[in-house]
Amino acid sequence: MAKVRRNLLTENTSGAVGKVIVFKQFNNQTLATKYPDRSAVKLTISQQSCQNIFREAVAFASSVMADQQRHQEWVKKLSNKKSTRGTSVYHAVIQDYMKRNSPKAREEKVIAALENWHLLHWLSDRQMKGMDFLLRYHHLSHSIYKDLNEVSKPTATRDLQDLVAKGLLKVSGRGAGTCYTLPAAENEG
């Protein structure tokens, strides 16, 4: 890390230049550092989940910015509240999305969906455990289901086929590459 002094080009500069150097502002000084190597960083499942939520929030905010009607609705919404006047629509949409899809909010949605499925479809405890995994991690395979429930291959196959027959799972792929996901209507939320 190096302090950059009396350089008009880099004064008050922050951000990366390619993937070589990063300029940062710290205590009213410009610092130049090497671009961080994050190749060895292993994120936890929780961190990956938060990154995915943020990625979805950015995509949603970009779609709002591209749609003139929705953009104007947000401008109006922000200008109606004194505390949000002057707030960027883009950042307000991201903040709103993150709040509505926070891990706590998603947990409440998962619990509500599981209770609903249990009442409507009479799912076994194993099937509930598999659906819980699917809701939390957005994918389920035969081997994951088998390991999760500590059951034999035929039992896992029967349980998963029953969930498909009830319309709770969508199948993609064949053989060892078979993946189970939620049908489109359940996945939006």
C-alpha positions in Angstrom: 0.0 0.0 0.0 1.3 3.4 -0.9 0.2 7.0 -0.2 -0.2 9.1 -3.2 0.8 12.7 -2.6 0.5 15.8 -4.8 -0.8 14.0 -7.9 -3.6 15.8 -9.5 -4.8 12.8 -11.5 -5.2 10.6 -8.5 -6.3 13.1 -5.9 -9.7 12.1 -4.4 -9.8 9.1 -6.7 -11.3 5.8 -5.6 -11.9 2.6 -7.4 -10.1 -0.1 -9.4 -8.1 0.4 -12.5 -8.6 -2.8 -14.4 -7.6 -5.7 -12.1 -4.2 -4.2 -11.3 -4.5 -1.3 -8.8 -7.1 0.1 -6.5 -7.3 3.7 -5.2 -8.9 4.2 -1.8 -9.7 7.3 0.3 -8.6 7.0 4.0 -8.3 10.0 6.4 -8.4 12.5 3.5 -5.5 10.7 1.8 -5.4 8.7 -1.4 -4.0 5.2 -1.1 -2.9 3.0 -3.9 -3.0 -0.8 -3.3 -2.7 -4.0 -5.3 -6.0 -5.4 -6.6 -7.0 -8.1 -4.1 -6.6 -11.8 -5.0 -9.8 -13.4 -3.7 -9.3 -16.7 -5.5 -8.7 -18.6 -2.2 -11.7 -17.1 -0.4 -14.3 -19.7 0.4 -17.7 -18.1 1.2 -20.1 -19.7 3.7 -23.5 -20.7 2.5 -25.0 -17.7 4.3 -22.5 -15.4 2.6 -23.4 -16.9 -0.8 -27.0 -16.5 -0.1 -26.6 -12.8 0.8 -24.5 -12.3 -2.4 -27.3 -13.9 -4.5 -29.9 -11.7 -2.8 -27.8 -8.6 -3.6 -27.2 -9.8 -7.2 -31.0 -10.2 -7.6 -31.6 -6.8 -6.1 -29.2 -5.1 -8.6 -30.9 -6.9 -11.5 -34.4 -5.8 -10.2 -33.2 -2.2 -9.7 -31.8 -2.2 -13.2 -35.1 -3.4 -14.6 -37.0 -0.7 -12.7 -34.6 1.9 -14.1 -35.2 0.6 -17.7 -39.0 0.7 -17.3 -40.1 4.3 -17.5 -43.5 3.7 -15.8 -42.1 1.8 -12.8 -39.3 4.4 -12.5 -41.8 7.2 -12.3 -43.8 5.2 -9.7 -40.7 5.0 -7.5 -39.9 8.7 -8.0 -43.4 9.6 -6.9 -43.2 7.2 -3.9 -39.8 8.6 -2.8 -40.9 12.2 -3.2 -44.0 11.6 -1.0 -42.0 10.9 2.1 -39.9 13.7 3.6 -37.2 11.2 4.7 -36.7 9.8 1.2 -36.8 13.0 -0.9 -33.6 13.2 -3.0 -32.8 9.5 -2.6 -31.6 7.8 -5.7 -34.3 5.5 -7.2 -31.7 2.9 -8.0 -30.5 2.7 -4.4 -34.0 2.9 -2.9 -35.1 -0.1 -5.0 -32.1 -2.1 -4.0 -32.7 -1.2 -0.3 -36.4 -2.2 -0.6 -35.6 -5.5 -2.4 -33.0 -6.4 0.2 -35.4 -5.7 3.0 -38.2 -7.7 1.5 -35.8 -10.6 0.7 -33.6 -10.5 3.7 -32.6 -13.9 5.2 -35.2 -13.3 7.9 -37.9 -12.5 5.4 -37.0 -15.5 3.3 -37.0 -17.7 6.4 -40.6 -16.6 7.1 -41.6 -17.3 3.5 -39.9 -20.8 3.7 -41.8 -21.6 6.9 -45.1 -20.4 5.5 -44.6 -22.4 2.2 -43.7 -25.6 4.1 -46.7 -25.3 6.4 -48.9 -24.8 3.4 -47.5 -27.8 1.5 -47.7 -30.0 4.6 -51.4 -29.2 5.0 -52.3 -29.4 1.4 -50.3 -32.4 0.3 -49.7 -34.5 3.4 -45.9 -34.6 3.0 -43.8 -37.0 5.0 -41.0 -35.6 7.3 -38.4 -36.7 4.8 -40.2 -34.8 2.0 -40.6 -31.8 4.2 -36.8 -31.9 4.9 -36.1 -32.1 1.1 -38.5 -29.2 0.3 -36.9 -27.1 3.1 -33.5 -27.7 1.5 -34.8 -26.8 -1.9 -36.4 -23.6 -0.7 -33.3 -22.5 1.1 -30.7 -23.5 -1.6 -32.7 -23.5 -4.8 -31.6 -26.9 -6.0 -32.0 -30.5 -5.0 -30.5 -33.7 -6.4 -31.2 -37.3 -5.8 -27.9 -37.8 -3.9 -28.5 -34.7 -1.7 -32.0 -35.9 -0.9 -30.7 -39.4 -0.1 -27.9 -38.0 2.1 -30.1 -35.4 3.8 -32.6 -38.0 4.9 -30.2 -41.0 5.3 -32.4 -43.2 3.2 -31.7 -45.8 0.5 -31.7 -45.0 -3.2 -35.2 -46.6 -3.9 -36.8 -44.7 -1.0 -35.3 -41.4 -2.2 -36.6 -42.1 -5.7 -40.1 -42.9 -4.4 -40.2 -39.8 -2.3 -39.0 -37.5 -5.1 -41.3 -39.1 -7.7 -44.2 -38.5 -5.3 -43.3 -34.8 -5.0 -43.1 -34.5 -8.8 -46.5 -36.2 -9.2 -48.0 -33.7 -6.7 -46.6 -30.9 -8.8 -44.3 -29.6 -6.1 -41.1 -30.3 -8.0 -39.9 -29.8 -11.6 -37.4 -32.3 -13.0 -34.6 -31.3 -15.3 -32.0 -33.6 -16.7 -31.7 -37.4 -16.6 -29.8 -40.0 -14.8 -27.1 -38.9 -12.4 -27.5 -35.3 -13.6 -31.2 -35.0 -12.6 -31.9 -31.8 -10.8 -35.1 -30.9 -9.0 -36.3 -27.3 -8.8 -39.5 -25.5 -7.8 -42.1 -25.0 -10.6 -42.0 -21.4 -11.9 -45.1 -20.2 -9.9 -43.5 -21.3 -6.6 -40.1 -19.9 -7.5 -41.2 -16.3 -7.9 -41.5 -14.8 -4.5 
